[in-house]
């Protein structure tokens, strides 16, 4: 076949204008077996993009593991044909909880659509970023929040979005990339206490919907920062305290003593910051330890926020500290039985201001791959 004949085939395909014309053309061009194989490979690519494992793909499509392996290699290859097609097809159409093509939904898909309906009922608009953005670096490490922040206008207002995304993330243990499926909400701009309570309440709703029993733990970063200001813990000293809270809470007491803090101070801070407490008990403990107006204000906001959450095991836990570059104000994590950590979120005002927006932001993401592991 000459190069001109090769390109003529693609020009012929591009000339087709309707689904009916495509069906007629490919019925003439290909055998029924070839068409079945083509459609199966595309479905394999879509399921791989959803993060579905090989065993489940075999069960659903009947494709061989060798075919799945070839599609997986092509999916992450340089040509990008699968990625382009999947990004333009977008999410499957769903009517009445079932895909319009009649195929049963996977657990993560069903979870996503149920959650999207709840979010949209609360006034959150669906944000649809392409499944595989152009460029391998963006495809691999794409962040939904950053993409959304960069796309919304910098004008005053409150912007509420919900999303369902499939992303690639590095797996540090195996040095491979793994696909994760997540859904969540972002509220950016004029974020008041009311929006904070709404987001926490929706996070609790999502946990209850998928897992029944759950734990929602909050880490009030604003309280910790005010506390450290009062004790004169700044800069690298503060970063090390946060690091110890996250990685080795038991070592905090000795570290404070090594930095010249009095034993009384080390005792007070260690007891306050390293013990996870039920929400009501933890809030009372924070209020009793509050030494300034900022700390008392944080406690009052936390009290109102917790009052908006119905059900679940609520705790206050300073060892959740996520680092100092993304979240500020407060951070929260949802856990469910043996599935472990299934949700995380919080305030991230500093991040959106660094990217040219006034106001603040709050949101969370649910890890849908955990659905069914409760």
C-alpha positions as CSV (number, residue, x, y, z in Angstrom):
1,X,0.0,0.0,0.0
2,X,1.3,3.4,-0.9
3,X,1.4,6.4,1.4
4,X,-1.3,8.1,-0.6
5,X,-3.6,5.1,-0.4
6,X,-3.0,4.9,3.3
7,X,-4.0,8.5,3.9
8,X,-7.0,8.1,1.5
9,X,-8.5,5.7,4.0
10,X,-8.4,8.2,6.8
11,X,-9.8,10.9,4.6
12,X,-12.7,8.6,3.7
13,X,-13.3,8.0,7.4
14,X,-13.2,11.8,8.1
15,X,-15.7,12.4,5.3
16,X,-18.4,10.4,7.2
17,X,-20.9,12.7,8.9
18,X,-23.3,10.5,10.9
19,X,-23.1,7.4,13.1
20,X,-25.3,5.6,10.5
21,X,-22.8,6.4,7.7
22,X,-19.9,5.1,9.8
23,X,-21.7,1.9,10.6
24,X,-22.5,1.3,6.9
25,X,-18.9,2.1,5.8
26,X,-17.2,-0.1,8.4
27,X,-19.7,-2.9,7.8
28,X,-18.6,-2.9,4.1
29,X,-14.9,-2.5,5.0
30,X,-14.5,-5.0,7.9
31,X,-15.7,-8.4,8.8
32,X,-18.1,-8.8,11.8
33,X,-15.3,-10.4,13.8
34,X,-13.0,-7.4,13.1
35,X,-15.7,-4.9,14.2
36,X,-16.3,-6.9,17.4
37,X,-12.5,-6.8,18.1
38,X,-12.3,-3.1,17.5
39,X,-15.2,-2.2,19.8
40,X,-13.8,-4.6,22.4
41,X,-10.4,-2.9,22.4
42,X,-12.0,0.6,22.8
43,X,-14.0,-0.7,25.7
44,X,-10.8,-2.2,27.2
45,X,-9.2,1.2,26.8
46,X,-12.1,3.0,28.6
47,X,-12.1,0.5,31.5
48,X,-8.3,0.8,31.9
49,X,-8.8,4.6,32.0
50,X,-11.3,4.0,34.8
51,X,-8.6,2.1,36.8
52,X,-10.3,-1.3,36.4
53,X,-8.0,-4.3,37.0
54,X,-7.3,-6.9,34.4
55,X,-9.4,-9.6,36.0
56,X,-12.6,-7.4,36.0
57,X,-11.9,-6.3,32.4
58,X,-11.7,-9.9,31.2
59,X,-15.0,-10.7,33.0
60,X,-16.7,-7.7,31.4
61,X,-15.4,-7.8,27.9
62,X,-14.1,-11.3,27.3
63,X,-10.8,-9.8,26.0
64,X,-7.6,-11.8,26.6
65,X,-5.0,-10.6,29.0
66,X,-2.6,-10.2,26.0
67,X,-5.1,-7.9,24.3
68,X,-5.6,-5.9,27.5
69,X,-1.8,-5.6,27.9
70,X,-1.4,-4.3,24.3
71,X,-4.2,-1.8,24.7
72,X,-2.6,-0.6,28.0
73,X,0.7,-0.1,26.3
74,X,-1.0,1.9,23.5
75,X,-3.0,3.9,26.0
76,X,0.2,5.3,27.5
77,X,2.1,5.4,24.2
78,X,3.2,8.4,22.2
79,X,0.6,8.2,19.5
80,X,-2.3,9.2,21.8
81,X,-5.1,7.8,19.6
82,X,-7.0,6.1,22.4
83,X,-6.5,9.1,24.7
84,X,-7.8,11.6,22.1
85,X,-10.9,9.4,21.4
86,X,-11.7,8.8,25.1
87,X,-11.3,12.5,26.1
88,X,-13.7,13.5,23.3
89,X,-16.2,10.8,24.1
90,X,-16.3,11.9,27.8
91,X,-18.3,10.1,30.4
92,X,-20.8,7.4,29.4
93,X,-24.4,8.6,29.1
94,X,-26.5,7.3,32.0
95,X,-30.2,7.1,32.3
96,X,-32.0,5.8,35.3
97,X,-28.8,4.5,36.8
98,X,-27.8,2.5,33.8
99,X,-25.6,3.3,30.8
100,X,-27.5,4.0,27.7
101,X,-25.6,1.2,25.9
102,X,-27.1,-1.3,28.3
103,X,-23.8,-2.4,29.9
104,X,-23.9,-2.7,33.7
105,X,-22.1,0.1,35.6
106,X,-18.9,-0.7,37.5
107,X,-19.0,0.0,41.2
108,X,-16.9,3.1,40.9
109,X,-19.0,4.4,38.0
110,X,-22.3,3.8,39.9
111,X,-20.8,5.5,42.9
112,X,-19.7,8.5,40.8
113,X,-23.1,9.0,39.2
114,X,-25.0,8.8,42.5
115,X,-22.7,11.3,44.0
116,X,-22.8,13.7,41.1
117,X,-26.6,13.7,41.3
118,X,-26.4,14.7,45.0
119,X,-23.9,17.4,44.4
120,X,-25.8,18.9,41.4
121,X,-29.0,18.9,43.5
122,X,-27.1,21.2,46.0
123,X,-26.2,23.7,43.2
124,X,-22.8,22.4,42.2
125,X,-22.1,22.5,38.4
126,X,-20.4,19.6,36.8
127,X,-16.8,20.3,35.8
128,X,-15.6,18.1,32.9
129,X,-11.9,18.2,32.3
130,X,-10.7,15.8,29.6
131,X,-9.9,12.3,30.8
132,X,-6.4,12.4,29.4
133,X,-5.2,16.0,28.9
134,X,-2.6,16.6,26.3
135,X,1.0,16.0,27.4
136,X,2.2,13.1,29.4
137,X,3.3,15.2,32.4
138,X,-0.2,16.7,32.8
139,X,-1.8,13.3,32.1
140,X,0.3,11.7,34.8
141,X,0.2,14.3,37.5
142,X,-2.9,16.4,36.6
143,X,-4.6,18.0,39.6
144,X,-8.3,18.6,39.2
145,X,-8.3,21.4,41.7
146,X,-5.5,23.3,40.0
147,X,-7.1,22.9,36.6
148,X,-10.4,24.3,37.9
149,X,-8.7,27.2,39.7
150,X,-6.9,28.1,36.5
151,X,-10.1,28.0,34.4
152,X,-12.7,29.9,36.5
153,X,-12.8,33.7,36.2
154,X,-10.9,35.8,38.7
155,X,-14.0,38.0,39.2
156,X,-15.8,38.3,42.6
157,X,-18.3,35.6,43.3
158,X,-18.8,32.0,44.6
159,X,-18.0,29.2,42.2
160,X,-19.3,25.7,43.0
161,X,-18.3,22.7,41.0
162,X,-18.4,18.9,41.2
163,X,-16.3,16.5,39.2
164,X,-15.6,12.8,38.4
165,X,-12.1,12.2,37.3
166,X,-9.7,9.4,36.6
167,X,-6.1,10.2,37.2
168,X,-2.6,8.6,37.1
169,X,-0.6,8.8,40.3
170,X,2.9,7.4,41.1
171,X,2.9,4.3,43.3
172,X,6.0,4.7,45.4
173,X,6.2,1.1,46.5
174,X,6.2,-0.5,43.1
175,X,7.6,2.5,41.1
176,X,4.7,2.3,38.7
177,X,1.8,4.5,37.8
178,X,-1.6,3.6,39.1
179,X,-5.0,4.9,38.0
180,X,-7.3,6.3,40.6
181,X,-11.0,7.2,40.3
182,X,-12.3,10.1,42.4
183,X,-15.3,12.4,42.7
184,X,-15.5,15.6,44.7
185,X,-16.5,19.2,45.0
186,X,-14.8,22.6,45.0
187,X,-16.1,25.9,46.3
188,X,-13.9,28.8,45.3
189,X,-14.2,32.6,45.8
190,X,-16.4,34.1,48.4
191,X,-16.3,31.2,50.8
192,X,-18.2,31.8,54.1
193,X,-18.7,29.7,57.2
194,X,-21.9,28.5,55.5
195,X,-20.0,27.1,52.6
196,X,-17.6,25.4,54.9
197,X,-20.4,23.7,56.8
198,X,-22.1,22.7,53.5
199,X,-18.9,21.0,52.2
200,X,-18.3,19.1,55.5
201,X,-21.9,18.0,55.5
202,X,-21.7,16.8,51.9
203,X,-18.5,14.9,52.8
204,X,-20.3,13.2,55.6
205,X,-23.2,12.4,53.2
206,X,-20.8,10.8,50.7
207,X,-19.2,8.7,53.4
208,X,-22.6,7.6,54.7
209,X,-23.9,6.9,51.2
210,X,-21.1,4.5,50.3
211,X,-19.8,3.1,53.6
212,X,-22.6,3.5,56.2
213,X,-20.3,3.6,59.3
214,X,-17.4,6.0,59.0
215,X,-15.0,8.3,60.8
216,X,-14.6,11.9,59.9
217,X,-11.5,13.5,61.5
218,X,-10.7,17.2,61.4
219,X,-7.4,18.9,61.9
220,X,-7.9,22.7,62.7
221,X,-4.7,24.1,61.1
222,X,-5.7,27.7,62.0
223,X,-5.9,26.7,65.7
224,X,-2.4,25.0,65.5
225,X,-0.9,28.1,63.8
226,X,-2.3,30.4,66.5
227,X,-1.1,28.1,69.2
228,X,2.4,28.0,67.7
229,X,2.4,31.8,67.4
230,X,1.6,32.1,71.1
231,X,4.5,29.7,72.0
232,X,6.9,31.4,69.7
233,X,7.3,28.4,67.3
234,X,8.0,29.8,63.9
235,X,9.7,28.9,60.6
236,X,11.8,25.8,60.4
237,X,10.9,25.0,64.0
238,X,7.2,24.9,63.2
239,X,7.7,22.9,60.0
240,X,9.6,20.3,62.0
241,X,6.7,20.1,64.6
242,X,4.2,19.6,61.8
243,X,6.4,16.9,60.3
244,X,6.7,15.1,63.6
245,X,2.9,15.3,64.1
246,X,2.5,13.6,60.7
247,X,5.3,11.0,60.9
248,X,6.2,10.4,64.6
249,X,3.8,12.0,67.2
250,X,5.5,10.1,70.0
251,X,8.7,12.0,69.3
252,X,7.2,15.5,69.7
253,X,7.8,15.7,73.4
254,X,11.5,15.0,73.2
255,X,11.9,17.3,70.3
256,X,10.3,20.2,72.1
257,X,12.6,19.6,75.1
258,X,15.6,19.5,72.8
259,X,14.7,22.9,71.5
260,X,14.8,24.5,74.9
261,X,11.0,24.4,75.7
262,X,10.1,24.0,79.4
263,X,8.8,20.7,80.5
264,X,5.4,22.2,81.2
265,X,5.2,23.6,77.7
266,X,6.3,20.3,76.2
267,X,3.7,18.4,78.3
268,X,0.9,20.8,77.3
269,X,1.6,20.8,73.6
270,X,2.2,17.0,73.4
271,X,-1.0,16.2,75.2
272,X,-3.1,18.6,73.1
273,X,-1.6,17.8,69.7
274,X,-0.9,14.1,69.7
275,X,-4.1,12.6,71.2
276,X,-7.0,12.0,68.8
277,X,-10.2,12.7,70.7
278,X,-14.0,12.4,70.0
279,X,-15.2,15.7,68.6
280,X,-17.1,17.0,71.6
281,X,-14.3,16.1,74.0
282,X,-11.6,17.5,71.6
283,X,-13.5,20.7,71.1
284,X,-13.8,21.2,74.9
285,X,-10.1,20.5,75.3
286,X,-9.2,23.0,72.6
287,X,-11.4,25.7,74.1
288,X,-9.9,25.1,77.6
289,X,-6.4,25.5,76.1
290,X,-7.2,28.6,74.0
291,X,-5.1,31.6,75.0
292,X,-6.2,34.1,72.5
293,X,-9.2,35.4,70.4
294,X,-8.0,33.6,67.3
295,X,-8.1,30.2,69.0
296,X,-11.5,30.8,70.6
297,X,-12.9,31.9,67.2
298,X,-11.6,28.7,65.6
299,X,-13.3,26.7,68.3
300,X,-16.6,28.5,67.8
301,X,-16.5,27.9,64.0
302,X,-15.6,24.2,64.6
303,X,-18.5,23.8,67.0
304,X,-20.9,25.2,64.4
305,X,-19.4,23.0,61.7
306,X,-19.6,19.8,63.7
307,X,-23.2,20.6,64.6
308,X,-24.1,20.5,60.8
309,X,-22.8,16.9,60.5
310,X,-25.4,14.2,61.2
311,X,-24.1,10.8,62.2
312,X,-20.7,9.2,61.9
313,X,-17.8,9.1,64.3
314,X,-16.4,12.6,64.5
315,X,-12.9,13.2,65.9
316,X,-10.4,16.0,66.3
317,X,-6.9,14.8,65.3
318,X,-3.8,17.1,64.9
319,X,-1.7,14.2,63.6
320,X,-3.5,14.5,60.3
321,X,-1.4,17.5,59.3
322,X,-1.0,17.2,55.5
323,X,2.0,19.5,55.1
324,X,2.1,23.2,54.7
325,X,1.9,23.8,51.0
326,X,-1.7,23.0,50.1
327,X,-4.2,23.2,52.9
328,X,-4.7,26.0,55.5
329,X,-7.5,26.8,57.9
330,X,-8.5,23.1,58.4
331,X,-8.0,19.7,56.9
332,X,-10.2,16.6,57.2
333,X,-10.0,12.9,56.4
334,X,-12.8,10.3,56.1
335,X,-12.1,6.6,56.9
336,X,-14.3,3.6,56.5
337,X,-13.6,0.1,58.0
338,X,-11.0,-1.9,56.2
339,X,-11.1,0.5,53.2
340,X,-9.0,2.9,55.3
341,X,-8.7,6.5,54.1
342,X,-11.4,7.1,51.5
343,X,-11.8,10.9,51.5
344,X,-9.8,14.0,52.2
345,X,-10.3,17.7,51.9
346,X,-10.1,21.1,53.6
347,X,-9.5,24.8,53.1
348,X,-6.8,26.0,50.6
349,X,-7.1,29.8,50.5
350,X,-3.4,30.4,50.0
351,X,-3.2,28.1,47.0
352,X,-5.9,30.0,45.1
353,X,-4.6,33.4,46.0
354,X,-1.2,32.4,44.6
355,X,-2.9,31.7,41.3
356,X,-4.6,35.1,41.1
357,X,-7.9,34.7,42.9
358,X,-9.3,36.7,45.8
359,X,-11.2,35.0,48.6
360,X,-10.7,31.4,49.5
361,X,-11.6,27.8,48.6
362,X,-12.8,24.6,50.3
363,X,-13.4,21.1,48.9
364,X,-12.9,17.4,49.1
365,X,-12.4,14.2,47.0
366,X,-13.8,10.7,47.5
367,X,-11.7,7.8,46.4
368,X,-14.2,5.7,44.5
369,X,-11.9,2.7,44.1
370,X,-12.5,2.1,47.8
371,X,-16.2,1.5,47.2
372,X,-17.1,-2.1,47.9
373,X,-14.1,-2.6,50.2
374,X,-15.9,-1.6,53.4
